Amino acid sequence: MALFLFVVIVAMVLGLIGTVVHGLGYLLVIGVAVFVADLIFLAVHGARRARRRPLR
């Protein structure tokens, strides 16, 4: 969970830098891509984890 939060913070920082500094818009794109990839990873990890638990 700490890694997830760290990656989210990195994505937000890259997005802020890309927005504030003109000419570094590609950092905004990288930040958004990292954030989306992190959310996809979390969803896949959660689905696998839920599948392993037996129903009671």
Order of alpha helices (4+ residues) and beta strands (2+ residues): alpha-alpha
